[in-house]
Amino acid sequence: MKQLAILGSTGSIGRQCLSVVDALAPRFGVVALAAGNNLDELMGQIERYQPELVSVADGMRADALAFQLREKRIGKLPEIQQGAAGMMAVATHARADIVVSAAVGVVGLPATYEAVKLGKTIALSNKEVLVAAGELVMAAARKSGKELLPVDSEHNAVHQCLRGGTHAEVRRLVLTASGGPFRKTPIKDLQNVTVEQALAHPNWKMGNRITIDSATMMNKGFEIIEARWLFDMKPAQVDVAIHPQSTIHSMVEFVDGSVLAQLGATDMRMPIQYALTYPERVASNQVDLDWAKLKRLDFEKVSTRRYPCLRLAREAMTNGGAWPCALNAADEVAVAAFLERQISFLGISEVVEAVLSRTAGTRIESMGAVLAADQEARRTAREEVTRLAAKGVTVSVS
């Protein structure tokens, strides 16, 4: 039985990971969980999986959790920690064989980095790990001799396709994108789209930030940066194609012109299971592709006029240094401002571009430098949000 430590256990990926654990019992145990503020969800997870260690956002929630556990008279209580130190303790737990990195935001980056350095197997869902610190993290992975196993459906698909050839035989990777809810919306109308419209993803059920990032296609920008590091590709070797059905999750084109594509249902449990059980393929009755409903597979080129965030991500990847980190931090601040109706939908890319223009081209050589660049970009992004909000361009309510 392999033991899991899960960063972000109460989020969407964390909950689906535990669903996979249930489906594949008794292959996996759960030794440690890191959550944020959702104590009700965490309580149920503690009761069911009986971890040795749990971590929550802060001391107030740690006290509340301890009180609730005593009230419920749960037999063996887990150790409770909090904040960044608690997340670090979960990621580096001595009995954890696999660390599922699914915490949202840069908060999970230092803990994942330490787990990589310790030689833990990493099932990676947290985009910030490779977007903000790809060079550092992959150097640590090479030193530890352990592969990072991608959970995101696109990188998971590439990982599967790459089993059909060697690295030298790859011409390019093609990440597919649904195009989000505004694929056919007239560009002139994007200024006035609502939060509710932006959150209405046509294919996937995800958290708010990643859903907005899908609408702007910043998520695909992050993914090309991740793919560049994860699969040791040159920036020009990673392309994006719009595929509205989201049935083909990604493709690998080889030097002889052959293309391998990975198809699957739009269900994250499949790539999660692949990452947890690799290099085996384990039978599961949870996820199946409904071939009867598969009528067509469409592909379109990506318009950077419609999706300026994808252009900004490529620029950040090319410039390197602090730029990818600033890209992520600025986007997180801008998306939060959009969700709070402080700026318009198009204001997201405007904030990010302004932050990048103010970012110095410094090299990133330590985790401390990553976190410093992240904080500076967030400060700059908040200034840009304030500037835009003062112009009175806010989000309408549907």
N, C-alpha and C positions, 0 to 999 in steps of 0.2 A: 504494500500500500504506500503510494506516494503522498506526502503531506504538502498541503497548499498553504501559502500565506497570501491573502488577497488585500491589495490596496484599493480602497473604493468599493467595499463589499455591498453597500446599500444602494449603489448606483445601478444603472441599467446593465452594464457589462458584468458587474459583480453579482447581481441577482441571477443573470443568465448563466454565469459560470457555476453558481451553486446548483442551478437546475441541471447542468451537465453532470456535476458531481452526483446528484441524485440518480440520474439515468444510468450512470456507469458504476454504481455501487457494486462491490466494495473496493474499487480500484484506488479511490482517493479518500484521504482524510483532510480535515481542515484544522490547522494548528494555530493560526493567527488571523485576525481580521482587523482592518483599519477602516473606520467609517468617519463620517463628518458629524452631521447634526440629527440624522434620522434615527433616533433612539428606539422608536417602536419597531422599525424593520430590523435593527441590530439585535433587539431583545429576542425576536423570533429566531434569528440566526444563531444566537448563543445557545438557546434552548435546543435547537435541532442538531447543531454540529459540535457543541461543547469544546470550543477552542481553548487553548491554554492562555492566550493573550489577546486582548482587544484594545483598540485605541480609538479615541473620539477627538472632536475638534479642540476642546478646551477643558479647563478644570471644572467649570460649572456643569458641563454635560457629563464629565467623568463622575462627579458626585451624584448627579441625578441617575445615572446608569447603575451605580453601586446600590443606591437606595431601591430602585425598582427590582434589581436582582434579588436583594434580600427580602423584599416584600413578596416576591413570587416563590421564595424558598427553593430556588434552584440549588441542587446538590453541591457540586463542586464549582465554585465561582472562579472565573478567569481572572488573571491579573489585568488591571485596567490602567492604561497609560493615556497620554493626551498630547495633542499638538504635533509639531515636527519631530520631537524626540520619540513620541509614541509610534508615529508612522515608521520612523527609522528602526525601532525595536521590532515591529512587525516584519519589515522587509528583511531584516538580518537574523530572524529567529533561527536558532541553531538547528532545529528539527525540520525547517522548511526546505523541501526539495525543489519546489516550483514557486516562484513569486509571480502572481498575477498583478501586473501593473496597470490598474484601471482607474486610479484616482484622477479626477478632472483638474486640469490646470498644472502649473509649475510646482505646486505643493508636493507632488509625488516624485519630482525629479531627483533630489538628493538621495532619497531612500532607495529608489531604483538603481541609481548609480552605485551605491554601496553594495547592494545585492549582486550587481554584475561583478564588481571587484572581488566579492567573496566566492564567485564561481557558481552562484545559484542559476538554475534554469529560469529564464524570464519569459513569461507569456505576456507580450507587450501590446497594450491597448492605448496607453497614455501617449498622445502625439508629442507632447512637450519634450519628452525624453530625447528624441532624435532631432526634432526641429530646433530646439534651443541649444542642445549640447551633443549633436551627432558625432563630431570628431572625437570628443572626450570619451563618450560612452562606447563607441565601437573600438577604440584603442584598448579600453579596459576589457571588452569582450574578447578581443583577440588574445590579450595577455592571459585571461582566465581559461581560454580554450572552449568556452561555451557559446553556443549560437543563441541569438535572440530570436524567439519564435513569434511571428506577428499574429495578432488577433484581428486587427482591422481586416475586413473582407477583401479589400483590394490587395494588400500586401500578402495576406494569407494565400490568395489566388496565385500571385506571382511566385511565392515560395513553392507551391505545389507544381506549377508549370516548369520551374527551373530544375525539377527532378528529371526532366526529359532531356537535359543537355548540360554541357559544361559552361563555365563562366565565359570562356574565350569564344564560345559559339553563339553568344547572345548579341544580336544587333541592337535591339531596343526593347524596353518595357512599355506597354500601353495600359495605363490605368483608366478604367471606365468611370464615368460620372453620369448620374441620372439627369443632371441639368437643373434639378430642384424645381420648385413650384413656378418659377418665372422664366422657364425655357422659351416660351412663346409670347410672353408679355411684351408689348411694344416698349422699346428702351425709354421712350419719352414718359412712360407711365410709371417707371420704377421709382421715381422720386416720391410717389404718393402711396406706395404699398404699405399695408398695415402690418403690425406685429403678428396678428392672427393669420394673415395670408402667408407671411414668411415662415411661420411655424407649421404650415400645412404641407409637409413633405409628401410627395406622391407615392413613395415606395417603402420608406423605413420609419420605424418608431424609435426616436432617439431623444437624448436630452436637449434642452433648449439651445445651448451654445452650438453644439455640432449641427443642429437642424438649421440654424441661421447661417453657419459656415457653409452648409450645403447649398443654401439659397444664393450666397455670394460666390460660391465655389472656392472660398478660401480653404475649405477642408481639402480640396484637391491640390491646392498649392502646398499645404502642409505635407500631403502625401507624396508629392514628387521629391520634396526635401528628404523625407523619411526614406523613400525608396533609393535615393542616391547613396545614402549611408548604409542602409540595411543590406543592399545587394551589391555594394561597391561598384556603382555605375558612374559614368561621367554625366554631368547635368544634361547634355544633349541626348543622352540615351533614354531619357524618361519622358514619355509623351502622355497626353490625355485625349480621350475621345468620349463624346457624349453618347450614352447608350441608355435611352429612356426606360427600357424594361428592367434594367439592373439584374439581368439574368446571367450575363457574362460579367464576372467580377474583375477580371483583368486578363491580359494576354502577354505572351512573350514571343517576340519575333526573332528567329534565329538567322544566322548569316546566309543560310541556303534558301531563305524565303519561307521556310515553314513557320507556321504560327500555332502555338499551343494556347488554348483558352480554357479557363476553368469556369464551369457553369454551376449554379446552385440556387436554391431558394433564398429569398431575402430574409434570412433568419440567422442571427449572430451565433446561435448555438453550434452551428456547424464549424465555423472557423475556431471557435473557442475549443471545441472538442479536438480538432486537429492539432492545435497548439499543445493541449494537455497530454495527448497520447502519442505525439510524434516520437520516433519514426514509424510507429504502427498506425494502421487504419483500423478502427474499431467499429463494429456494427452498432447502429443506432436506429431506433424507430421514431425518433423525434422529428427529423427534418428530411423532407423529400421534395424533389422538384416535380411539379405537376406538369407533365409533358402535354397533357390534353389542352392546357391553357396557353401553351407556348406556340403562338400563331406566327410571330415574326420577331426578328432581331434587327433593330434600326441603329444606325450610327450617324453622328453628325460631327462636324468640326466645331471647335470651341471658339466663340467670339470673345476677344478680350475687350471689346467695347461693352458687351453685355456683362462680362465677368472681369472687371479690372483687377480684382484681388488675385487672380491667377497670374497676371502679368507681374504684380508686385512681388508675389512669392518667388517667381523665377528670378527677378532682379536680386532679391535677398539671397537666394541660393548661389547665384553667380558671384555676388560680392563677398559672401561668406562673413567670417568674423562675427561681430555682434549683430549683424543685420537679421539673420533668421530668428535669433532670440527676440530682437525688437519687434519683428513682424508678428510673432505670436503674442507678445505682451500687449502690443497696441491693438491687435484684433480682439483680445479678450476684453479690454476696457471698452472698445468701441461697440462690440456686440452687447455688452451689459448696458451701455448707454442707450442703444437702440431699443432693447427690451424694456427699458424704463421710460421710453418715449421722449428721451432728451434730444436725440438726433434722428435724422431720416435714414432710410435704408441705404441710400447712396452715400450718406455721411460716414458709413463704416469704412469704405475704401478711402474716402477723403482723409479721415483721421489717420489711417495706417500709412498712407503715402506721405502725409506731413511728418509723422514720426520718423519714418525712414530717411527723409530728407535732412532730419536733424540728428541722425545717428552717426557717430564717428566710426571709421573703419578699423576698429581695434581688433586684435587677435584675441581669441578665447582660449586660455591655457589652463584654467582651473575652474572648479565648480563655483568658487567664490566670485570669479569674474563673470560667470554665467548669471548668477543671482544678482550681481550688481548691475549688469546690463539690463536684466529684466526689470529691476526696480526703476532704473532711469527711464526706460521706455514707457513704463506705466505712468510715471510722473508727467512725462511729455504728452502722453496720450490724454491724460485728464485735462491738461491745459488746452489741447486741441478740441476736446469735447466741449469745454466751457466756451471756447471761442465760437464753435458752431452753434451751440445752444443760444448764445447771445444774439446771433443773427436771426433767431426766431424760426429756424427751419426744423420743425419737430415732426413727430409721427402722428398721423391721423388715427382715429379709433374707428374700427369697422362696426 
